[in-house]
Amino acid sequence: MKHRLAAAALALVLPLAACGGGDEGPADDRGELTVLAAASLTDVFQQLATPFEEEQDAKVTFSFGSSTDLAEQAADGAPGDVLATADQTSMGLAEDAGVTGDVQTFATNVLTIVVPKGNPAGIESLDDLQGATWVRCADEVPCGKVALAVLDDNGISAEPASLEEDVRATLDKVISGEADAGLVYATDAVAAGDDVVAIEIPGAEEDLTSYYVAALDQSEDSGLAADWVAWVTSDEGQAILKDAGFGSP
């Protein structure tokens, strides 16, 4: 379903565009926006980009990956207009470097188990990971930190077959059949559709993941960067996030 910007979203976006400053041209000739975003935002940010590009007559380019890696790149001054991370610690790397504007929380997520279609290994809970070939994110990235917390809360000591660089790499291992199971965000299971089966983890909401977004000081179009933040946090932007399985901030 094609989403269009609501009047409420425009009311937020247009004032921010007006105070962007600099020598920006009119909204219909504002160039390209580069968004550095957590891998778990891949599908929903692409959905959000469609109405945004139509309204702003601008092209949105994404760099998806580990929140930690992207935040470190932003902190080092890498080109980009907006940073969106899957935890506060990663965003803090960019904040501490002094390269972010106002940081806002815009969504939440919860960890779940995914297994390949048909669930050939018969995984039904975290307890079944013992003896199975399963995967999760590396310890230093947000999805890995959440996985460690959930496993610890449930007294699970089973060791993964591999540690992946981000949540999408983890999901791909399951979809391809290389792993019997994986720990990913609930939204990744939604995005994978019939390729995986999701198994809810009781109590996982106690280790909720929060997402953060901010315009970057190195942005070449601060007004357009602010517009993206306003769109993601607007009522209609939040509705798109909810449809993708994300929770409210």
Stockholm file with secondary structure:
# STOCKHOLM 1.0

chainA/1-249         MKHRLAAAALALVLPLAACGGGDEGPADDRGELTVLAAASLTDVFQQLATPFEEEQDAKVTFSFGSSTDLAEQAADGAPGDVLATADQTSMGLAEDAGVTGDVQTFATNVLTIVVPKGNPAGIESLDDLQGATWVRCADEVPCGKVALAVLDDNGISAEPASLEEDVRATLDKVISGEADAGLVYATDAVAAGDDVVAIEIPGAEEDLTSYYVAALDQSEDSGLAADWVAWVTSDEGQAILKDAGFGSP
#=GR chainA/1-249 SS CCCCCCHHHHHHHHHHHHTCCTTCCCGGGCCEEEEEEEGGGHHHHHHHHHHHHHHHTCEEEEEEECHHHHHHHHHTTCSCSEEEESSHHHHHHHHHTTCBCCCEEEEEECEEEEEETTCTTCCCSGGGGTTSCEEEECTTSHHHHHHHHHHHHTTCCCCCSEEESSHHHHHHHHHTTSCSEEEEEHHHHHHHGGGEEEEECTTGGGGCEEEEEEEBTTCSCHHHHHHHHHHHHSHHHHHHHHHTTCBCC
#=GC SS_cons         CCCCCCHHHHHHHHHHHHTCCTTCCCGGGCCEEEEEEEGGGHHHHHHHHHHHHHHHTCEEEEEEECHHHHHHHHHTTCSCSEEEESSHHHHHHHHHTTCBCCCEEEEEECEEEEEETTCTTCCCSGGGGTTSCEEEECTTSHHHHHHHHHHHHTTCCCCCSEEESSHHHHHHHHHTTSCSEEEEEHHHHHHHGGGEEEEECTTGGGGCEEEEEEEBTTCSCHHHHHHHHHHHHSHHHHHHHHHTTCBCC
//
